[in-house]
Amino acid sequence: MHGERTERLKRDGSAENEKSYQGWESVAGLSDVIQSMKEVVILPLLYPEFFSSLGLAPPRGILLHGHPGTGKTLVVRALIGACSQGNRRIAYFARKGADCLGKYVGDAERQLRLLFQVAERCQPSIIFFDEIDGLAPCRSRRQDQTHNSVVATLLSLLDGLKSRGSVIVIGATNRPDAIDPALRRPGRFDREIYFPLPTFEDRSAILSLHTKNWPSPISGAFLSLIASQTVGYAGADLQAICTQAAINALKRTCPLHEILQSAEKGVEHGRVLLPSVLVEERDWLTALAVAPPPCSQREAGIAANDLVSSPLDSCLVPSLLKPLVHLLISFCLDERVWLPSSLLKASGSIKEIVFSSMERNSVPHTFWSSYLHSLIQQKDIVNRIGTILSSCGLVQLGNHCSLLASHVETHNNFGCSKFGSRGSHMKGGLPHKLSGFRVLVAGAPRSGQQHLIRCLLHGFMGQTVIHKLDLATMAQEGNGDILTGLTQILCKFLLLQFAMLQ
């Protein structure tokens, strides 16, 4: 029986290797991630003598984590494809975390030991555990004893990798906090690689990659428009939009409904040949209109995973326009505050509109804050500001931009907006010495602070990592203990900030 399982595992590994995985050319964006993967995987596997000559132990475990759909599995497959293009080959064993769990006691532990034994015989080799949080969750008194035994077995196997030559274990998860902490120390998972949501440039590259073989690939100004309208979308979300746009073009150019009905009934002369289609701009816009929320925002209904960012709805603009403009101008005036390029451009344009109006009316610039109340009563000014906010994705105005001025309220419930900042920042681009800045938005209860903050954070989506801190997230992170959850969240945030500054 043991021999049969060994042969089956070898065949499974060979089957994975026979798949024609493409190399790094199949991945768009993620340049920093790809470089890190090369350093911690390819270098130890293909050049082990580099570490042995220095008397160092090479990395044996890598944990990939990030939002769903950001390309964790895709990058691993591209890694295998890149390693298979030369003369040397790397054995590849892929397992889903939950698939390793058997229905009999001790079966999961035996499968894990056998997997590591076969990987050792086939080295250099890679073992990839997708959704590893299902295999090795946090151990606790409430946890099932079977899971505790599986985690303990995996820990011992990872410890044994030091004497097993060129065997590397890669784990991927959307919830690194759900993995047992003992796995996340050097010597087991030596390196943790974060997969961020794609930036504007990355989204453009991803869309171009998925459409490069189309009769009419997306490009130019329209590519920039789609990329700017998909802030917070992961690579999988963008691929789904490309697929939907192609289906929209097919439905527009041929009687798809009739073809599908004929296929269901059965056709005598085989399948109907579909015509070549050109995906037009209207197909993309329709795909965007019907697209579900991105993967990073789909866990609705759970307070801990409530939306962190979203554009301001048009119905909220009349009551929140003044504090929003106030915050944007404050951002622009403070040279220490780092802003993404789109937010920097929007705040600068709005500041120019306000200050130009003050100069025409001989009002000193120092009184800009008190001048806002009378300024937003002017219809043309409000329309110009609304167009700017809409173009950068902060506000969803639709066709109602010209009606804003007639609905602006004369009073606002916000008491104040306060700034506090420290450290060194850069306007636009990436921050080099980012030690943080603080903004307090205060006012009467239920006067829209949460909507305003979500709107501002939407401008940072895809450009920096955003963590939400409230009672729900602290309770979830600390398994019911608020103080422990707060400590863990702050520690993870500080570690991530430190990693970004390296």
N, C-alpha and C positions, 0 to 999 in steps of 0.2 A: 504493500500500500504506500509506504514511504517513497519507494522508487517511482511509482506511478505519479505521485504528486510532484516529485522533482522534475520528471520529464514534462509534465503538464505546465509547470511554471517556466521551464526553459522554452517550451513552444510558445507560451504566452509572450515571453520576452522577445522571442524571435519575430512573432507576429507584429509586435509593436515596432521592431526595427525595420520590418519590411514595408511599413507604411511610408509613403513618399512624403515625409514632412518637409516643407520648405524651410529655408534658412531665415536669416534676419530680414531678408527683403520682404517677408510676409508680415512684418510688424511695422506699423507707422507710429511715430512718436516714441515715447519711453526710452529716449537715448540714454538717460542716466541709469535707468533700470538695466538696460542691455549691457552697459559697461560694467555695472556691478556684477551681473551674472557671469560675464566673461572672466572677471577677476577671481570670483570665488568658486567657479565650477570648471571652466575649461583649463585654467592654469593648473590647478591641483591634479586634474585627471590626465592631461596630456603632457605635463611637465612636472612630475613629482620630484625629479632630482633637484629642482630649484629649492624646495623646502628642506629636503634631506641634507643638501649641502650646507644649509644654514642651521641645521639642528632644530627646525621648527615643525610643529604638527600642522599640516594643512587643514583648511576647513572641511568638515565632514557633514554638516547639516545647515540647510538654508530654509528659512521660513518666509514665504511670500504672503503678504496680506494687503488688503485694500478693498474698496467698494466692489460689489458684484459687477462683472462685465468689464473690468479694467484691463484684462488681458493676461492674467496670471497663468492659466493653462496654455494660452496661445504662445507666450514667451518660452515656456518649457518645451513645447513642441518645436518651436523655432530653434531652440538650443540644440535639440537632438538632430534636427535637420542640418544645422551648421556643422555639428561634430561629425556627421556622416558623409560630408562632402569630400573629406580628405581620404588618405590611405588607411587611417586608423578608424576603428569602429568602437562605439560605446553601447553596451547593452542597456536597455531601457525597460523598466518595469513600472507600470502605472496602475495604481489602485485607488478606488474611491474609499474614503475613510470608513463609511458604514459597511461597505462590501466585505471588509475583512472580518466583520463580526459574524460568527457562526451561531447556529441554533443550539449547539451542544456546549456544555461547560468545558472550557479548555481548548476548544477548536480554534478560536481566534489566536490564542497564544501560539499554538502549533503552526498555524499558517504564517504568522509573522516570523517565527524562527526559521521556517523553511524558506521563506522569501529572502531573508538575509543570507542564508547559506548559499542559495543559488546565485544571488548577486555577487557573493564573494568569489564563487567559482568562475563567473563570467566577467570578472573585472578587467578593465575599468567599466564601471556600471553606475547607473543612476536609478534610484528608487523614488518614485514620485507618488506622494499621498495627496490626492485632491480632497478638499473638505476634511482636513485632518482633525478639525474640532469634533467630528462625529466619531473618530477613533480614540482620541485622547482628550476627553473633557476634563475639567477641573475635578480633582478628587475631593470628596468631603464625606462626612458621616452619613449624609443623606444619599450619597451616590451608591448605585448598585455595586455589590462586591465584584461582579464580573468585570465591570468597567475599570474598577481599581486595579484588578489583576492585569488587564490588557495594558493599561498605562504603565504599570510597573515593568511588564515584559518589554515594552517598547523602550523604556528608559535604559534597561540593561543592554538591549541590543545596540542602542546608540552609543553607549559607553564602550562597547566592544569594537566599534568601528576603528578605533585608533590602531588596532593590531590587524586590521583586515584589508590593508592596502587601499586601492583606489575605488572605494565605494562611497558615493555621496547620496544623502537623503534630502529630498526637497519636499517640503510641505506647503500647502496653499490653503488659505482660509479667508473668509470674509469677516470672521470674528476672532481676532487674536486673543481677546480677553477671555474667550471661552476655553482656551487651551490650558492644560495643566501647567502651572508656572515652572515646574521642574524641567519641562522640556525646553524652556526658553532661556537657558543659561549657556554660556560658552562651553564648548566640549560636546554639546548635543546639537542644538541649533545655534551655530556660531555666529550666524549673520541673519538679520531680519531686513528684508527689502520691502519698502512700502511702494505700492502702485497707486499713484495719484490719479485724480480725474484729469482728463486731457485738457491742456490749455488751448487757446484759440489756434495757435500754430499747429498743435497736435491734432485738433479736430479737423482742420483743413487737410492735413496730411492723410488722416484716416479716410475721409470722404474721397480724396483723390485716389487712394489705394483701392478702395472698393469699386470705383467706377472707371478705372484706367482701361479696362477692356470693353467698355460700352461704346456703341457707335457715336455717342455724344457725351464724353466724360464731363463731369461738372468742373468748372474752372472760372477764373477771373473774378469779377465783382460778385457774381451770384454765389460762388463758392464761399467768399468772405461773408456774404449775408447769411447763408445757412449755418456757417460755423459760429457766427455771432449770435444766432438765435437758438443755439443748442448748448448754452452754458450749463454745466453740471451733468451733461450726458457722457456716459462711458462709451468705450469702443463698441460694445455689444448694442447699445442703444442706437449709435450711428449706423451700424450695419443694418439694424432693423428698419431704420428710416430709408436707407438705400433700397432695401428689398421692397418696401411699401411703395416707394416712388416708381420702381420698375413695374410693379403690379398695376398701379394706377395708369401708367402709360399703356400697358397691355389692354386694360379694360376700355380705355379711351379709343384705341385704334382697331379693335376687333370685337365681334360679338362673343365675349368670353362666356357669358351666361349660357348661350346656346351650345357652345363647344363643350362645356362641362356637363350639360344635360345629355348630350349625345354620348359622352364618355361614360356616364352612369348607365345609360341604356345599352351600351355596347354598339360599336360601329363595325360595319362589314369590311371596310377597306382599310382597317388600321387607324392609327392616330391621325388627327387632322394636323397638318403642318401650321405652326403658328408663324405669323409674319414678323419681320424684323421691326422693332419699335425704337423710336427716339424718345427719350425721357425729356420732357420739356419742363420749364420752370413751374408751370401750374401743377404738374405732377408732384414736384418737390413740396410746394406750398400745401397741397392737400395732404401729403404724408405727414408734414409737421403738424397740421391742424388736428389730425386724428391720432397722433402719437400719444401713447400713455406716458405717465410721469417717468423720468429716468430711473434706472435701477437704484441709484443712490437715494431716491426719495420715495420708494414704493412701500416702505413699512409703515403705512398710514394706520391710524387707529391705536398705535402704541405711543404713549406719551413720551417715552424715552427716545423714540425715533421720529418724533414729529418733524415737519419740514423746518429746516434751519434757515433756508433762504427761498424767496419767491418774489417775482415782480409785483409791484403795487398795482392792485386792480383799479380800473378807471373810476369805479364808484367811490373809492377811498381818496382819490387825488384831491378833491376840493378841501377836505378837512386836514390833509397831511402835507399839502404842497409847501406851505410856509416852513414847517420844521425840517422837511426834506431839503429844501433849498438852503436853509440855514446851516445844516450839517455839511452839505457839499461844499459850500463856500468856506466854512471853517476848516475842512480838510485841505482845501486848496491853499489857504493862507498860511497854514502851519507847515513850514519847510521840513520838519522832522517826520512827517507822516508819509509812509510809503503807500502809493496807490497803484493799482493796475492801470495799464495804458488807457483802456476804455473809460474807466472811472475818472482818471486824471483829465482826460480830454473833456468829459462832460462837465466836471466841476469847474474847469478853467473857462469853458464857454459860458456857463451860467454866471460865473463871477464877472466876466467881461460885459455881459448884458446888464447886470445890476450896477456895476461901477460906471458904465457909460451913461446910463440913465441918471445917476447921481451927478455926474459932471455936467450934463445938460441942464439940470435943475440947480446947479451951484450948491450941492450938498456935499460936505466933507466925507471922505471915504470912511472915516472912523465911526460914522453913524449908520453904517450899512445895515446893521442888525435891526434897528428900529425903523429903518426906511423900507424894509421888506413888506410890512403890513400894507402900506399904501401902494407899493409897486405891484403886488399880485392882484390888485383890483383892475389893472389895465389889461384889457383883452388881448392886445397884440403881444404884450410881454409874456403873458401866461401861455399863449399859443407857441411862442418861440421856445420857452422853457420846456413845455410839454413835448415838443418835437425832439429836443435834445435828450430828454429822459427816455423817450420811447426808442430812439435810435440806439442807445447804449443798453437797452433791455431792462432798465430799472422800473419802467412803468408800462403797463398794457393799456394803451389809450384807444386802440381801434380807430374808429372814424369819429370819435367824439372830442377830438382835441380842440376844435374850434369852439366848443360849448363850455369849456372849462371856466372862463371868466365869469359867466353869468351864474355859476353855481358856487363860487368861492365864498366861504363863510367869513363873516367879519370878525369872528372870535375863534380862538384855538385853545384847546384844553391843555396844551403842553406848558409846563411851568418853566423849564429850562433845558438847555443842552450844554453839557460841560465837557471840556477837554482836559486830558492829562496825558502827557507823553514824556518819554525819556529815551535816551540812546540816540543812535544815528540811523537815519533812514535815507532812502533815495526815492525821488519822484519818478515813477515809471520804472519799468524793468524789474529786476529782482533785488531785494534788499540785501546788503552786504553785512551790516551790523544791526541786526534787528533785535532789540531788547524789549520791544513792546510799547504800545500806547493804549490809553484807556479813554473810552467815551461813555458818558452817563447820559441817558435820555430819561428824563423824569417828567412826571405830570400826574394829573388826576387819574384814578383807576378807569380802565377801559377806554382810554382816550387814543388808543392806536399805537402805543409804543412798540408792541410786538410786530405789527405790520411794518412799521418804519424800519426797525432793525433788520427784519427779513429782507426788505428791499435793499438796504445798504449792503448786507452780506451777499446778496445775489451778484453784486458787482465784483466780489472777490472770488466767487465760485470758479473753480478750474485754475486759479492763479495761486492759491495758497490753501493750506489745510485748515479746516474749520472744525472746532470742537464746541458742542453745546453743553453748557453746565447749568443744570437745574436739579430739583429734588428727584425727578424721575430718573435722570441719567446717573446721579450719584447712588441712588438705591439699587439700580440695575448693576452698576459696576462693582459695588461692594456687597452684592448678594443680600441686600436689606440693611446693611450698615452704612449710614450716610457718611460718617467720617472716613471710613476705609475707602469708600467709593471716591470721595473727594481727593484723598491722597493719591490714589491710583491714577485718576484722570490727570491731575497736575503733574505727576511724575512722568507719565507718558508724553504729555505735552512738552515738558522741558527737554526730555530726551530727543523728541522729534525736532525741536528748535535747535538743539545742539548739533544734530545730524545735518540739518539744512545749512548750518553755518560753516561746516567743514569743507 
